[in-house]
């Protein structure tokens, strides 16, 4: 019985229902309340897939990626080493379909190349509010090389097409070469040009700076999630007060991890300097 590990990402604009789709597939749960994703949530689901060669065990490492387009470093990190990706659009918001073509597809291809892709048109249960349908999704998919049968209407609320569509991308991922799921390549010297010192760009840089220092990508993202919530960070409009509190919290994490006092203080000063440049 072959055993595989495959990394897939859910990519799409904020509020398209990515987190709810993962919860429905992994835990068979749905939460109406909007859950703000900080950085990227990582979940695991093990599935069995049959084929002529026998049964395959596929461990899906599912990255639910922050939908704010300003956080490019987080996106690049999350998209590194993908075996497949699901683009999610909201059937009640036409701009979320265009965002797949204009932003999310180019971002993934730039980092991971052309891997198996699907498009989920989510919120199929809200029929009276739909602004577009399957034909429009297929049309956009055709422009970026996604076959029509990999364009699906889904509902995280009712579960319509969710499980079978995740299984479809899992099967497609079996065609990609087996490789390390976690890319250990390190990128040093995070730098922000002066023209991109917005609060969002600074938060993006601070998160990736911490992940690089911490060294464990998935565990680090979980810590980011907790510290950002404790700091009261609004990912849409982060403010300096919350950013400073966030930097204080991750400083404490680094001290608890056993990083030297000198290195921690240097990291702290560097991150405060980033915040100081926000206009």
N, C-alpha and C positions, 0 to 999 in steps of 0.2 A: 504494500500500500504506500504510494508516494506521498510525501509530505512537503508542502510548499509554504513559503511566507511571501505575501504580496502586499505592497504598500499602494493604497489608492487614496485619492483626495476628492473631497466634495468642494467644488469651487463655484462661486456665484455671488451676486450682490447681497447686501444685508437684507434680512427679512424674507428671503425666498423659501426658508423652511429647511435649510441644510441640517441643522441640529435636530430638528424634529424627525427628519427622515432617518438619521442615524439612530435616534432613540427607538423609533418604530422597528427598524431592522435588528438592532442589537438586543434591545430589551422588550420589544413589542409594547412600547408605551408611547403615549402622546400627551404633550402638555400644551394647552392653549396659550399659556403665558409666554411672552417672548423671552427667550433666554439669550442674553448678550454674550457672544463668544469673545474671549480675550485671547488674542494670538491664534491658537489652534487647539481644539480638543482632539484627543487621540483615543480611539476605542479599538477593541479587538473582537473579532467574531470568527469562530472556526466553523467551516462548512465542509460538507462531503459532496463531491461531484463525481458522478459516474461517467465512464467513457469505455470505448472498446478495449483500452489498455487496462481497465480495472477502475478501482475507486481511488480518488485523489482527496487528500485532506488539505484544505487550503486555509491557512491562517491569514485572515484579512486584517491588516493594520490600517484603520480608517482615520484619515485626517480631515476633520471638519474645520475649514479654514475661514478665518475672519473675513467678513464680506466688505469691509471698508477698503476702497482701492488705494488709499493713501499709504497703506502699510506694505510697501513693496519688498522690504527686506524679510519681513515675516513670511510673505508669500513665497519668495524665492527659496527660503529655507524649507518651508513645508513641501514645496513642489520638487525638491531635489530627490532623485532616486525613485521616482514614481514608476509603478508597473501599470497603472491605469488611472483614469480620472472620470468623475461624473460632474458635468456642468448642470447646475440647478437654476432654473428660472421660475418666476412667479407668474402664473397665467393671468393674474389680475393687473400686472404691471409690464407694459410692453418694453420699457427700457431695460428690464432685466434680461430679456432675450438678446437685445442688441449688445449688452455688456459682455455676453459670452464671446461674440464675434470680435468685439473691439478690444477687450482687455484680457479676459480670463484665458482664452485659448492661446493668444500670443505669449502670455506670461508663462504658461506651462511648457509650451513647445520650446521656448528659449532656454528653460532650465533642464527639462527631461526629454526633449525631443518628442516625436510622435509615438505615443503609446495608445492602447485601446481607450476610446472615449465613448461616453454616452451623454445624452441630454435628457434630463428629467424636467418635464413641464409640471411643476408642482402646484398643489391646491386645486386639483381637478374637482373636488367636492364643491367649490364655490362657483358653480356654473353661471349663475346670474351676473357674476362680477367679471367674467372672463373678457380680456381685451384681445386675445388671439388664441389660436388652437394648434392642433398637431401639424397641420399643413405648413404653418409659418415656422414651426420648430424644424420640421424636415427641410424646409427651404434654407434656413440658416445652417443646419447641419451639413447640407450638400456643399456649401461654400467653403467649409473647413474639413471636408473629407469624412464626415460621420454618416454611415449608412442610415437609411430610413428606419430600419428595424432596430436601430440603437437610439432612436428618439421615442421617448415613452411619456405618457401622461401618468402622474402619480398623485397620491394623496397621503400625506403623513397622518392625517386625522383618521381616515377610514382604513388605511393600510393598502389601498388599491395599488396593485402593481409594484409595491415596494420590495418585497422579498424576492420575487422572481427577477426583478431588474438588477438587484445587487448580485444575485447568483449569475446573471448573464454577464456582468462585467468581470466577476470572479473567473468564470470560464474563459473569457477572452484574455484575461491576464495570464492564463496558463501558457499562452503562446509567446509570452515575453521571456527572455533569458532569465534564469534564476540568478539572483545577485544579493549582495548585502542590502538589507532594508535600511539600515542606518548609515548614512554617509558620514564618515568620521573626518572628512576633510575640514581643516580649520581655516578660517578667514580672519586675519588679524588686521588691526588698525581700522576700525569702523570710522568712517569720515563722512561728515555732512558738509556739502558746499553751502556757503552762506545763503544762497537763494532758496534753499530748501529747509531753512530753520523754522518750519511751522511746528505747532505743538504735536500734530500727528506724526510728522517726520521724526521729531525728537523721541517720542514714545516708541516708535518703530525701532529706532537706533538703540535706545536703551534696552529694550527687550532682547534684541539680538546680541548686544554686547554682553548682557547677563548670561544668555544661553551659551555663548562662546566660553565665557569664564567658568560657568558651572560644569560644562562638559557632557552632561547627560541630557540629550535633546528632549525626550518625552517627559522625563521627571522634571526637567527645568520648565517646560511649558505648564505643567501642573502647578508649580510654584508661582509662576507668573500670574496664572489665573487667580490664585488665592490672594497674592499680594495686591494685584490690581483691584480686586473687589474690596479688600480691606482698606485700600487707599481711597476708594470712592471714585475711581477713574471712569469718566464717561468717554468711551472710545470714539464717539462722534465729535465731541468737543472737549478734549482733555485740557485741564487748566493747570497752571503752574503749581498751585498749592497741592493738588492731588499728585502731580508728578513728583514733587519733592518728598511727599509722604511715601510714595511708591519706591523711590530711590533709598529712603531710610530703611524700608522693610527688606529690600533685597540685600542691602548692606548687612543687616542682621543675619540673613540666610547664609551669606558668604562666610561670616565669622563663625556661625554654628557648623558650617561644613569643614572648618579647619584651614581655610585659606589664610595666609599670613596677614597680620595686621597691616603691614606696609602695603601689600598688594590691594587689600580691601580699601584702604584709605585712598590709594591712587585711583581705583575704580570709582569710588564715591565722588572724588573731586572731578574726574572726567565727566561723569554723568551730570553733576551739578552745573558744570560749565556748559554742557549742551542745553540745559534748561535756561540758563542765563541769556542765551542768544535768541530765545523765542521773542518774536516781535509782539 
